[in-house]
Amino acid sequence: MADPLTDSEQLAWRTFIESSWALHTHLEDELRAQTGLSMNDYHVMVVLSEAPDRRLRMGELAKSLVFSPSRITYQISSMVKRGLVSKQPCPEDGRGQEAVLTDEGMAALEAAAPLHLITVRDSFIDHLDPDELAVVHRVFARIRKA
């Protein structure tokens, strides 16, 4: 059985989980209200926009987004219906599938990005100084790696 959390550990954990949920909810609500996109839509489009030829194998995309195979399949299927991405066979391996950011998806991302950036700055970045941002990056990069 795990040791109970100390008071300071409990405080740190609760502050993190409650503030991160509140931040994610706020970002999601603002993005949907301004663009009609979900945070998952947006993140998929960002990752694909940075990939060569705006395409990635489904497994690579899932790994990058920290999605399960079923979750990435559901997400991409939803985005295909809206014309934001397409699914195509892998050129090197016909058994695999790739998600491809469409021109329509790229346009939606380009329209959403400046609006989302305002919310990210107002809700997160502008509340931290550069040293604090460096700590946030270092801490969460280590946690993600673990």
Phi, psi and chi 1 to 4 in degrees:
 res  aa     phi    psi   chi1   chi2   chi3   chi4
   1 MET       -  140.7 -178.2  171.6  175.4      -
   2 ALA   -71.9  147.6      -      -      -      -
   3 ASP   -67.1  143.0  -68.1  -26.3      -      -
   4 PRO   -62.8  154.9   -0.5    2.9      -      -
   5 LEU   -73.3  142.3  -61.5  179.5      -      -
   6 THR   -70.8  168.3   65.4      -      -      -
   7 ASP   -58.8  -42.5  -71.7  -14.2      -      -
   8 SER   -70.6  -36.0   62.3      -      -      -
   9 GLU   -65.1  -44.1  -70.1  169.1  -22.2      -
  10 GLN   -61.4  -43.8  176.1   77.8   -6.7      -
  11 LEU   -62.6  -45.3  179.8   62.0      -      -
  12 ALA   -63.1  -45.6      -      -      -      -
  13 TRP   -62.4  -49.5  173.2 -112.2      -      -
  14 ARG   -64.2  -40.8  -66.0  -77.1  -58.9  -87.6
  15 THR   -62.1  -44.6  -59.0      -      -      -
  16 PHE   -61.9  -53.6  161.0   73.7      -      -
  17 ILE   -66.5  -42.0 -157.6   71.7      -      -
  18 GLU   -69.8  -41.0  -68.7  167.4    3.9      -
  19 SER   -72.3  -36.2   62.9      -      -      -
  20 SER   -68.9  -39.1   64.6      -      -      -
  21 TRP   -64.1  -43.8  -77.8  -12.4      -      -
  22 ALA   -63.3  -42.3      -      -      -      -
  23 LEU   -63.9  -46.4  176.9   61.1      -      -
  24 HIS   -61.9  -43.2 -172.9  -86.3      -      -
  25 THR   -61.2  -43.8  -61.5      -      -      -
  26 HIS   -64.1  -45.9  177.3   67.1      -      -
  27 LEU   -60.5  -44.6  -67.8  169.9      -      -
  28 GLU   -61.1  -48.5  176.2   85.6   28.8      -
  29 ASP   -61.5  -44.6  -70.0  -10.9      -      -
  30 GLU   -66.5  -44.0  -72.1  -65.5  -49.8      -
  31 LEU   -62.4  -45.7 -172.2   61.7      -      -
  32 ARG   -62.1  -44.2  -82.7 -168.0 -170.1  -83.0
  33 ALA   -64.8  -37.5      -      -      -      -
  34 GLN   -85.5  -29.2  -65.8  173.4  -12.3      -
  35 THR  -131.5  -16.5   68.6      -      -      -
  36 GLY    81.8   -0.2      -      -      -      -
  37 LEU   -95.4  148.6  -60.8  169.9      -      -
  38 SER   -88.6  167.3   70.0      -      -      -
  39 MET   -61.8  -37.8  -73.6  -71.3  -70.9      -
  40 ASN   -63.4  -44.2  -73.6  -16.3      -      -
  41 ASP   -55.2  -50.8  -66.9  -24.2      -      -
  42 TYR   -61.5  -46.9 -172.7   84.3      -      -
  43 HIS   -64.1  -41.8 -159.9  177.9      -      -
  44 VAL   -58.6  -46.4  165.0      -      -      -
  45 MET   -66.4  -37.4  -68.0 -171.0  -58.7      -
  46 VAL   -62.2  -49.0  165.7      -      -      -
  47 VAL   -62.0  -44.3  171.2      -      -      -
  48 LEU   -66.5  -35.9  -71.1  174.9      -      -
  49 SER   -65.2  -26.0   74.3      -      -      -
  50 GLU   -90.6   -8.7  -64.6  168.3  -14.5      -
  51 ALA   -84.4  152.7      -      -      -      -
  52 PRO   -57.1  131.6  -21.9   30.8      -      -
  53 ASP    57.7   20.0  -61.2  -39.2      -      -
  54 ARG    56.2   38.1  -59.8 -172.2  -34.8 -151.6
  55 ARG  -142.2  144.6   62.9 -170.9  -48.2  129.8
  56 LEU  -146.1  147.9  -82.2  175.3      -      -
  57 ARG   -60.8  147.1  -72.5 -178.2   68.7  106.9
  58 MET   -57.0  -41.1  -64.7  -74.2  -76.0      -
  59 GLY   -64.6  -40.7      -      -      -      -
  60 GLU   -64.7  -41.9  -69.7  175.5   55.2      -
  61 LEU   -63.4  -45.2 -177.1   58.5      -      -
  62 ALA   -59.6  -44.0      -      -      -      -
  63 LYS   -62.7  -44.0 -177.2  177.7  178.6 -175.4
  64 SER   -62.1  -39.0  176.5      -      -      -
  65 LEU   -88.1   -6.9  -63.2  167.4      -      -
  66 VAL    59.9   49.0 -165.6      -      -      -
  67 PHE  -110.3  149.5  -79.6   12.6      -      -
  68 SER   -73.9  161.7   66.8      -      -      -
  69 PRO   -56.5  -41.2  -26.9   35.1      -      -
  70 SER   -69.2  -35.7   61.4      -      -      -
  71 ARG   -67.9  -41.4 -175.4  171.6  176.9 -164.9
  72 ILE   -67.5  -37.5 -164.4   66.5      -      -
  73 THR   -61.1  -45.8  -61.6      -      -      -
  74 TYR   -62.9  -46.5  176.5   82.5      -      -
  75 GLN   -61.7  -47.7  179.9   65.6   39.1      -
  76 ILE   -66.1  -40.1  -65.9  -58.2      -      -
  77 SER   -58.7  -42.0  -65.3      -      -      -
  78 SER   -63.2  -41.0  167.7      -      -      -
  79 MET   -74.1  -30.6  -65.2  175.7   76.8      -
  80 VAL   -62.8  -44.1  165.4      -      -      -
  81 LYS   -59.5  -29.0  -69.9  175.6 -172.1  169.4
  82 ARG   -95.5    1.7  -67.8  176.1  -76.2  146.7
  83 GLY    78.3   11.1      -      -      -      -
  84 LEU   -80.7  -32.1  -59.8  170.9      -      -
  85 VAL  -138.2  163.9  -61.6      -      -      -
  86 SER  -125.7  161.1   63.8      -      -      -
  87 LYS  -113.3  128.8 -113.3  169.8   92.9  169.0
  88 GLN  -134.9  151.3  -61.5  175.7    2.7      -
  89 PRO   -63.7  146.8  -13.6   22.9      -      -
  90 CYS   -66.3  131.3  -63.9      -      -      -
  91 PRO   -60.4  -36.8  -18.6   26.5      -      -
  92 GLU   -82.2  -23.8  -47.9   81.9   43.0      -
  93 ASP  -145.1   99.2  174.1    9.7      -      -
  94 GLY   -59.5  -15.7      -      -      -      -
  95 ARG   -77.8  -29.5  -64.0  173.5  -63.3  159.9
  96 GLY   -85.2  162.0      -      -      -      -
  97 GLN  -120.2  145.6  -67.2  -76.2  -49.2      -
  98 GLU  -118.0  145.0  -69.4 -177.6  -30.0      -
  99 ALA   -93.8  134.4      -      -      -      -
 100 VAL  -126.8  126.0 -177.8      -      -      -
 101 LEU   -72.5  122.5 -175.8   62.3      -      -
 102 THR   -79.2  168.4   62.8      -      -      -
 103 ASP   -60.5  -38.5  -69.8  -18.4      -      -
 104 GLU   -63.5  -41.2 -176.4  179.4  -20.9      -
 105 GLY   -64.9  -41.2      -      -      -      -
 106 MET   -63.5  -41.0 -170.3   66.8 -170.5      -
 107 ALA   -64.1  -41.0      -      -      -      -
 108 ALA   -63.9  -41.1      -      -      -      -
 109 LEU   -64.1  -45.8  176.2   60.8      -      -
 110 GLU   -63.1  -33.5  -71.7  170.6  -17.7      -
 111 ALA   -74.6  -37.0      -      -      -      -
 112 ALA   -78.7  -32.5      -      -      -      -
 113 ALA   -55.5  -49.0      -      -      -      -
 114 PRO   -63.6  -36.3  -13.7   22.3      -      -
 115 LEU   -68.0  -43.6  -58.6  170.6      -      -
 116 HIS   -65.4  -38.6 -175.2   55.9      -      -
 117 LEU   -60.0  -40.1  177.0   58.9      -      -
 118 ILE   -59.2  -46.4  -69.2  167.5      -      -
 119 THR   -64.7  -42.6  -54.3      -      -      -
 120 VAL   -61.4  -45.2  169.0      -      -      -
 121 ARG   -63.3  -50.4  -76.7 -161.0  166.1  -76.9
 122 ASP   -64.3  -32.8  -70.5  -11.7      -      -
 123 SER   -96.2  -17.7  -55.3      -      -      -
 124 PHE  -140.4  -67.0 -177.6   72.2      -      -
 125 ILE   -56.0  -47.3  -59.6  -64.7      -      -
 126 ASP   -71.1   -6.4  -68.7  -13.6      -      -
 127 HIS   -92.3   -4.3  -66.2  -82.8      -      -
 128 LEU  -124.5  145.4  -56.7  171.0      -      -
 129 ASP   -88.2  169.3   65.0   37.5      -      -
 130 PRO   -56.2  -37.2  -27.6   35.7      -      -
 131 ASP   -65.7  -40.2  -69.6  -21.3      -      -
 132 GLU   -66.6  -39.2  -69.1  168.9  -35.9      -
 133 LEU   -61.9  -39.1  -74.5  170.0      -      -
 134 ALA   -63.8  -39.1      -      -      -      -
 135 VAL   -66.5  -44.7  168.6      -      -      -
 136 VAL   -56.9  -47.0  167.9      -      -      -
 137 HIS   -61.9  -48.1  174.7  -95.7      -      -
 138 ARG   -61.9  -45.4 -166.8  169.6   54.4 -110.4
 139 VAL   -65.3  -48.5  166.0      -      -      -
 140 PHE   -78.5  -23.3  -72.2   99.2      -      -
 141 ALA   -66.1  -40.2      -      -      -      -
 142 ARG   -67.3  -42.4 -177.7  175.3   43.1 -158.4
 143 ILE   -65.2  -43.0  -70.9  171.8      -      -
 144 ARG   -63.2  -39.6 -178.3  168.5 -175.7 -169.2
 145 LYS   -64.5  -35.6 -170.1  175.1 -178.5  180.0
 146 ALA   -70.8      -      -      -      -      -
